[in-house]
């Protein structure tokens, strides 16, 4: 038994609207233990919607539609589904009454176009919409095919899913198992390197393990199917333990953890504080740190020392060093870290200086060259060189720089 999600809307194909509905429904189907192998996005075109249905009915028993419900001419979903199954539409008086009542509360009157929303296939049940005017349908037009339709508005769709669709699916015997997932997160190695280390786990069937990579962060998703969430977690736990052991310090957390939250918790546990000095990242590191609620417990502040004069005047970097080594150097990164630590009287100082591009690079100091400095308690100071690649864009280099700075501090705190 499997489900397919079909999202209708030309605006989705054009990228004008983020398709958050498919993500929501995919997670909900996993929670119900309903297999889900395909998603389709199709524009507001009856012929193409019919082609999507023809493909879906051959590979899924539950077809979940979002979008294309409403009073406008491009709201074609229900009529097209009915036409595909050669079923006439009929106007439902209870829907008319519901729309009239909702509009009356808003001081509006129902138009002729609004009546279109009450046209449902003969034999289909109403999937009520408490928030909006357009209802959905629950319909079994033929053996082994169940259709559910929802508006594209996420708040309406989610409420309709929770209150009506989920109870219906469970009443039909679906949703008797669950699929739970755990996402382990890694920094400091490539996806292929991690995959090679954990290759034996990638062949597991239940739980399964799959690698992902996004913006420099590598992930391993562990998923298990079981009768209850507790049983699924019991299946995943030993696998997670082994994966963490193999990865060591490269694994920085799981699920909602970020490098900033992990570093923050380590600082909080130690009762220590942090200040940052940034050049090429322009405040990006401080932004990551202050996105964490309660970060004022350990993060004192930062300096955006973009110009050399600011590095000298604010952070106490030696002007002669800047002249000899250049702003992008290991020596300057270390001096910046020590300077911001002393300036803010923090336990730790963290600095970033580099060439983010797209211009400004040279043969000896190309775009993507970044130095990160760490100054800790007791006066110790250290810097590391990173080469993120001259073919990377500016935002990518700045992001990798800030994350690598947090990761470097995390490893020292450990």
C-alpha positions as CSV (number, residue, x, y, z in Angstrom):
1,X,0.0,0.0,0.0
2,X,1.6,3.3,-1.1
3,X,0.6,6.9,-1.5
4,X,1.5,9.5,-4.1
5,X,1.4,13.3,-3.6
6,X,0.3,15.4,-6.6
7,X,0.7,19.1,-6.2
8,X,-1.2,21.2,-8.7
9,X,-0.3,24.8,-9.5
10,X,1.7,26.5,-12.3
11,X,3.0,28.9,-9.6
12,X,4.9,25.9,-8.1
13,X,6.5,25.1,-11.4
14,X,7.6,28.7,-11.9
15,X,9.1,28.8,-8.4
16,X,6.8,31.6,-7.3
17,X,5.7,29.6,-4.2
18,X,7.7,27.2,-2.1
19,X,6.1,23.7,-2.1
20,X,5.9,23.2,1.6
21,X,2.8,21.1,1.3
22,X,4.7,18.1,-0.1
23,X,7.2,18.2,2.7
24,X,4.4,18.3,5.3
25,X,2.5,15.4,3.8
26,X,5.6,13.3,3.3
27,X,6.4,13.6,7.0
28,X,2.8,12.8,7.9
29,X,2.8,9.7,5.7
30,X,6.0,8.5,7.3
31,X,4.4,9.0,10.8
32,X,1.5,6.8,9.6
33,X,3.8,4.2,8.2
34,X,2.3,4.6,4.7
35,X,4.8,4.0,1.9
36,X,5.4,7.0,-0.3
37,X,7.6,6.6,-3.4
38,X,6.6,9.4,-5.7
39,X,5.7,13.1,-5.8
40,X,4.4,15.0,-8.8
41,X,4.1,18.7,-9.5
42,X,1.9,19.6,-12.4
43,X,0.6,23.0,-13.7
44,X,-3.0,24.1,-14.0
45,X,-3.7,22.2,-17.2
46,X,-6.4,19.5,-17.5
47,X,-4.5,17.3,-20.0
48,X,-1.4,17.3,-17.9
49,X,-3.2,16.6,-14.7
50,X,-4.9,13.6,-16.3
51,X,-1.6,12.3,-17.5
52,X,-0.3,12.6,-13.9
53,X,-3.4,10.7,-12.6
54,X,-2.9,8.0,-15.2
55,X,0.6,7.4,-14.1
56,X,-0.2,7.6,-10.4
57,X,-3.1,5.1,-10.4
58,X,-0.7,2.4,-11.8
59,X,1.8,2.8,-8.9
60,X,-0.1,4.0,-5.8
61,X,-3.4,3.3,-4.1
62,X,-3.8,6.6,-2.3
63,X,-3.6,9.8,-4.4
64,X,-3.3,13.0,-2.4
65,X,-3.8,16.2,-4.3
66,X,-3.1,19.8,-3.1
67,X,-3.9,22.9,-4.9
68,X,-6.4,23.8,-7.6
69,X,-9.5,24.0,-5.4
70,X,-11.4,27.3,-5.3
71,X,-13.6,29.6,-7.4
72,X,-11.2,30.9,-10.0
73,X,-10.9,29.5,-13.6
74,X,-7.5,27.9,-13.0
75,X,-8.9,25.9,-10.0
76,X,-9.3,22.7,-12.1
77,X,-8.4,19.8,-9.8
78,X,-11.7,18.3,-8.8
79,X,-13.4,18.7,-12.2
80,X,-10.4,17.2,-13.9
81,X,-10.3,14.2,-11.6
82,X,-14.0,13.6,-12.1
83,X,-13.5,13.8,-15.9
84,X,-10.7,11.3,-15.8
85,X,-12.9,8.8,-14.0
86,X,-15.8,9.7,-16.3
87,X,-18.0,10.8,-13.4
88,X,-20.4,13.8,-13.5
89,X,-20.3,16.6,-10.9
90,X,-23.2,17.5,-8.7
91,X,-23.7,20.6,-6.6
92,X,-23.9,19.9,-2.9
93,X,-26.3,22.2,-1.1
94,X,-24.6,21.7,2.3
95,X,-21.4,23.2,0.8
96,X,-23.4,26.2,-0.6
97,X,-24.8,26.8,2.9
98,X,-21.4,26.5,4.5
99,X,-19.9,29.1,2.0
100,X,-22.8,31.5,2.5
101,X,-22.4,31.3,6.3
102,X,-18.6,31.9,6.2
103,X,-19.0,34.8,3.8
104,X,-21.8,36.3,5.9
105,X,-19.5,36.4,8.9
106,X,-16.9,38.3,6.8
107,X,-19.4,40.7,5.4
108,X,-19.2,39.2,1.9
109,X,-21.8,37.7,-0.5
110,X,-21.3,34.5,-2.5
111,X,-20.9,35.0,-6.2
112,X,-21.7,32.7,-9.1
113,X,-18.0,31.8,-9.3
114,X,-18.0,30.7,-5.7
115,X,-20.7,28.1,-6.4
116,X,-18.0,26.2,-8.4
117,X,-16.5,25.0,-5.1
118,X,-19.7,23.1,-4.3
119,X,-19.4,20.9,-7.5
120,X,-18.1,17.5,-6.4
121,X,-18.0,14.1,-8.2
122,X,-21.1,12.0,-7.7
123,X,-20.3,9.5,-4.9
124,X,-17.5,11.5,-3.4
125,X,-17.6,12.4,0.3
126,X,-16.9,16.0,1.5
127,X,-13.6,16.6,3.2
128,X,-14.6,19.7,5.3
129,X,-12.5,22.9,5.3
130,X,-13.1,24.7,8.5
131,X,-10.7,27.6,7.7
132,X,-11.5,28.3,4.0
133,X,-14.3,28.1,1.5
134,X,-13.1,25.3,-0.7
135,X,-13.8,21.8,0.6
136,X,-11.8,18.7,-0.5
137,X,-13.1,15.3,-1.4
138,X,-12.5,11.7,-0.1
139,X,-13.4,9.5,-3.0
140,X,-12.8,5.9,-4.0
141,X,-13.7,6.0,-7.8
142,X,-12.5,2.4,-8.4
143,X,-11.1,-0.5,-6.6
144,X,-7.8,0.1,-4.9
145,X,-7.8,3.8,-5.6
146,X,-8.6,6.4,-2.9
147,X,-8.4,10.1,-3.7
148,X,-8.1,13.0,-1.2
149,X,-7.9,16.6,-2.3
150,X,-6.8,19.6,-0.3
151,X,-6.5,23.4,-1.0
152,X,-3.0,24.7,-1.6
153,X,-3.1,27.0,1.4
154,X,-0.9,25.2,4.0
155,X,-2.9,26.2,7.1
156,X,-6.2,24.9,5.5
157,X,-4.6,21.7,4.2
158,X,-2.8,20.9,7.4
159,X,-6.0,21.3,9.5
160,X,-8.1,19.2,7.1
161,X,-5.4,16.5,7.1
162,X,-5.3,16.3,10.9
163,X,-9.0,16.4,11.6
164,X,-10.5,14.4,8.8
165,X,-7.9,12.7,6.5
166,X,-5.9,10.9,9.2
167,X,-8.9,9.5,11.0
168,X,-10.3,8.3,7.7
169,X,-7.1,6.6,6.6
170,X,-6.8,4.8,10.0
171,X,-10.4,3.7,9.7
172,X,-9.5,2.0,6.4
173,X,-6.7,0.1,8.0
174,X,-3.9,2.3,6.9
175,X,-1.6,4.0,9.3
176,X,-1.2,0.9,11.5
177,X,2.6,1.3,11.6
178,X,5.0,4.2,11.8
179,X,8.3,5.3,10.2
180,X,10.6,7.2,12.5
181,X,13.8,8.9,11.5
182,X,16.9,10.3,13.2
183,X,19.3,12.6,11.3
184,X,22.9,12.5,12.4
185,X,24.9,15.6,11.4
186,X,28.6,15.8,10.5
187,X,31.2,18.5,9.7
188,X,34.7,18.3,8.5
189,X,34.4,15.5,5.9
190,X,32.8,15.0,2.5
191,X,29.7,12.8,1.9
192,X,31.7,10.3,-0.1
193,X,34.3,10.0,2.8
194,X,31.5,9.4,5.3
195,X,29.7,6.9,3.0
196,X,32.9,4.9,2.7
197,X,33.3,4.7,6.5
198,X,29.8,3.5,7.0
199,X,29.3,1.5,3.8
200,X,28.1,-1.7,5.6
201,X,25.2,0.2,7.2
202,X,24.0,1.6,3.9
203,X,22.8,-1.9,2.9
204,X,20.5,-2.3,5.9
205,X,16.8,-2.8,5.3
206,X,15.2,-1.9,8.6
207,X,16.4,0.4,9.9
208,X,17.8,2.0,6.7
209,X,20.7,4.5,6.6
210,X,21.1,7.0,3.8
211,X,23.7,9.9,3.4
212,X,22.9,13.5,2.4
213,X,24.9,16.6,1.9
214,X,23.8,20.3,2.1
215,X,25.8,23.5,2.4
216,X,28.9,21.7,3.6
217,X,27.1,19.7,6.2
218,X,26.9,15.9,5.7
219,X,24.0,13.9,7.2
220,X,23.1,10.3,7.8
221,X,19.3,9.6,8.0
222,X,18.4,6.5,10.1
223,X,14.8,5.4,9.5
224,X,13.0,2.5,11.0
225,X,9.5,1.1,10.4
226,X,7.7,-0.5,13.4
227,X,4.3,-0.8,15.1
228,X,5.0,2.1,17.4
229,X,7.4,5.0,17.6
230,X,9.0,3.4,20.6
231,X,9.8,0.2,18.8
232,X,11.2,2.2,15.8
233,X,13.5,4.1,18.1
234,X,14.6,0.8,19.7
235,X,15.6,-0.4,16.3
236,X,17.5,2.8,15.5
237,X,19.4,3.2,18.8
238,X,22.1,0.6,18.3
239,X,22.7,1.7,14.7
240,X,23.1,5.3,15.9
241,X,25.6,4.3,18.6
242,X,27.8,2.4,16.1
243,X,27.7,5.3,13.5
244,X,28.7,7.8,16.2
245,X,31.5,5.6,17.3
246,X,32.8,5.3,13.7
247,X,32.5,9.0,13.0
248,X,34.0,10.2,16.3
249,X,34.2,14.0,16.7
250,X,33.1,14.5,13.0
251,X,29.5,13.9,14.3
252,X,28.5,17.1,16.0
253,X,24.8,16.4,16.7
254,X,21.4,15.1,15.5
255,X,18.0,16.3,14.3
256,X,17.6,20.0,15.3
257,X,21.2,20.5,16.5
258,X,23.3,23.1,14.7
259,X,26.9,23.9,15.1
260,X,25.9,27.1,16.9
261,X,23.6,25.3,19.4
262,X,26.2,22.6,20.1
263,X,29.0,25.2,20.6
264,X,26.6,27.2,22.8
265,X,25.8,24.2,25.0
266,X,29.5,23.3,25.4
267,X,30.3,26.9,26.5
268,X,27.3,27.0,28.8
269,X,28.3,23.7,30.4
270,X,31.8,25.0,31.0
271,X,30.6,28.4,32.3
272,X,32.7,30.1,29.6
273,X,32.2,33.0,27.2
274,X,32.9,33.8,23.6
275,X,33.6,36.9,21.5
276,X,34.2,36.9,17.7
277,X,36.2,39.1,15.2
278,X,35.1,38.9,11.6
279,X,36.4,40.2,8.4
280,X,35.2,38.4,5.2
281,X,32.1,37.0,6.9
282,X,30.8,40.5,7.8
283,X,28.9,39.4,10.9
284,X,27.7,36.0,9.6
285,X,29.3,34.2,12.5
286,X,27.7,36.5,15.1
287,X,24.4,36.0,13.3
288,X,24.6,32.2,13.6
289,X,25.4,32.5,17.3
290,X,22.7,34.9,18.2
291,X,20.0,32.9,16.3
292,X,20.1,30.6,19.3
293,X,17.7,31.6,22.1
294,X,19.6,32.3,25.3
295,X,22.9,32.8,23.6
296,X,23.5,35.9,25.7
297,X,24.5,33.4,28.5
298,X,27.8,32.8,26.7
299,X,28.2,35.1,23.7
300,X,29.4,38.6,24.7
301,X,29.6,40.2,21.2
302,X,31.7,40.7,18.2
303,X,33.6,43.1,16.0
304,X,33.3,43.3,12.2
305,X,36.9,44.4,11.5
306,X,36.7,44.7,7.7
307,X,39.3,47.4,7.2
308,X,42.9,47.0,8.3
309,X,42.7,50.2,10.3
310,X,39.9,48.7,12.4
311,X,41.9,45.6,13.0
312,X,44.7,47.8,14.3
313,X,42.6,50.2,16.3
314,X,40.0,47.9,17.8
315,X,41.7,44.6,18.0
316,X,45.3,45.6,18.5
317,X,46.6,43.8,15.5
318,X,50.2,45.0,14.8
319,X,50.3,47.3,11.8
320,X,53.7,45.9,10.8
321,X,52.3,42.4,10.8
322,X,49.5,43.5,8.5
323,X,52.1,45.1,6.2
324,X,54.3,42.0,6.1
325,X,51.8,39.2,6.1
326,X,48.7,40.7,4.7
327,X,45.2,40.8,6.3
328,X,44.6,37.2,5.0
329,X,47.2,35.3,6.9
330,X,47.5,32.8,9.8
331,X,49.4,35.4,11.9
332,X,46.6,38.1,11.5
333,X,43.9,35.5,12.2
334,X,45.6,34.5,15.5
335,X,46.1,38.2,16.5
336,X,42.4,39.0,15.7
337,X,41.3,36.1,17.9
338,X,43.5,37.2,20.8
339,X,42.5,40.8,20.3
340,X,38.8,40.2,20.5
341,X,39.2,37.9,23.5
342,X,41.1,40.6,25.3
343,X,38.8,43.4,24.2
344,X,35.7,41.7,25.4
345,X,37.3,40.0,28.4
346,X,35.9,36.7,27.2
347,X,37.3,33.2,27.7
348,X,37.4,32.4,24.0
349,X,38.1,34.6,21.0
350,X,37.2,33.3,17.5
351,X,38.3,35.1,14.3
352,X,37.8,34.8,10.5
353,X,39.8,36.6,7.7
354,X,39.8,35.5,4.1
355,X,39.1,36.2,0.4
356,X,35.4,35.6,-0.2
357,X,35.5,36.9,-3.8
358,X,34.5,37.1,-6.5
359,X,37.5,39.5,-6.9
360,X,40.5,40.3,-4.8
361,X,42.3,37.0,-5.2
362,X,45.9,36.6,-6.2
363,X,48.1,33.6,-7.1
364,X,49.4,33.4,-3.6
365,X,46.1,34.2,-1.9
366,X,43.3,33.0,-4.2
367,X,39.5,33.4,-3.7
368,X,38.4,30.8,-1.1
369,X,41.5,31.1,1.1
370,X,40.4,31.6,4.7
371,X,42.2,31.7,8.0
372,X,40.3,31.0,11.3
373,X,41.9,31.9,14.6
374,X,41.0,30.6,18.1
375,X,42.3,32.1,21.3
376,X,41.5,30.3,24.5
377,X,41.8,30.7,28.2
378,X,45.4,30.9,29.5
379,X,46.6,32.8,26.5
380,X,46.9,30.0,24.0
381,X,46.2,31.0,20.4
382,X,46.0,29.0,17.2
383,X,45.0,29.5,13.6
384,X,44.1,27.2,10.7
385,X,44.2,27.6,6.9
386,X,41.2,26.6,4.8
387,X,40.9,26.6,1.0
388,X,37.3,26.5,0.0
389,X,37.9,26.8,-3.7
390,X,38.1,29.7,-6.1
391,X,35.2,28.3,-8.1
392,X,32.8,28.8,-5.1
393,X,30.6,31.8,-4.9
394,X,30.9,34.5,-2.2
395,X,28.0,33.4,-0.1
396,X,29.1,29.8,-0.1
397,X,32.6,30.7,1.1
398,X,31.3,33.0,3.8
399,X,28.9,30.2,5.0
400,X,31.6,27.6,5.1
401,X,33.9,30.0,6.9
402,X,31.5,30.7,9.7
403,X,30.5,27.0,10.1
404,X,34.1,25.9,10.1
405,X,35.0,28.5,12.7
406,X,32.2,27.1,15.0
407,X,33.4,23.5,14.3
408,X,37.0,24.4,15.1
409,X,35.9,25.9,18.4
410,X,33.6,22.8,19.1
411,X,36.5,20.5,18.7
412,X,38.7,22.5,21.1
413,X,35.9,22.6,23.6
414,X,35.6,18.8,23.4
